[in-house]
Amino acid sequence: MQHFKLALAFTFFALGALPAVASSYSIDKSHSSIDFTVKHMGISNVKGSFKDFEGKVIFDEKKPATDSAEVTIKTASIDTGTEKRDEHLKSPDFFDTGKFPEMKFKTTKITKTGKNYTIEGLLTMHGVEKPVSLKGEFGGETKDPQGNPRVAFSATGTLDRTKFGLTWNKPMEKVGAVMISNDVKLDLNIEGVLEKEKTAEK
């Protein structure tokens, strides 16, 4: 009997020592945002966002090395609050949304330092794939009124649009100033809801 108790205790210990499985969260678009800021004429900031996107996050707070994320963004959903400017941004001068209807981001490595994360990944935009790096923060986790587990993250970074082939610009009177900055600041706020397990059909 004593041997049985020891074996049972060891079994429970071993099961408890098994690594937790990272959970998969679908991005809740209605509670998330993908925003950007560019310098206009070297003196002011213009903000915009993409309204249509989808993706998922694989997350285990205790094991960030196993975390990952992927997002697909519809380029035609760009919105800067001015219809004429948005149409120009959708044209071949910029995103050429007819030819390149989507942008995609997929992480390659996530590291954690304290509460902060370094998110490295590959961004495909305008037919060009380049590595980008973002600084992220875990916002927390909770359950919504329906009992669905949710998590939230924020991330910021800067990319050079010309490296993705978005090179249109115009020089300004002020020496060295141009119509639109090459650097684009990114600001992401993502909320995800736990994906429900699919049950096998009987």
HUNORZI-V893911 format. One record per helix or strand. SS is the DSSP state (A for helix, B for strand). FROM is the first residue (numbers start at 1). TO is the last residue. If there is no record, write none. Layout:
BEGIN
<<SS | FROM | TO> <SS | FROM | TO>>
END
This chain:
BEGIN
<<A | 2 | 17> <B | 23 | 27> <A | 29 | 31> <B | 33 | 40> <B | 44 | 50> <B | 53 | 59> <A | 64 | 66> <B | 68 | 74> <A | 75 | 77> <B | 78 | 79> <A | 83 | 90> <B | 102 | 113> <B | 116 | 125> <B | 128 | 143> <B | 149 | 160> <A | 161 | 164> <B | 171 | 171> <B | 178 | 178> <B | 180 | 194>>
END
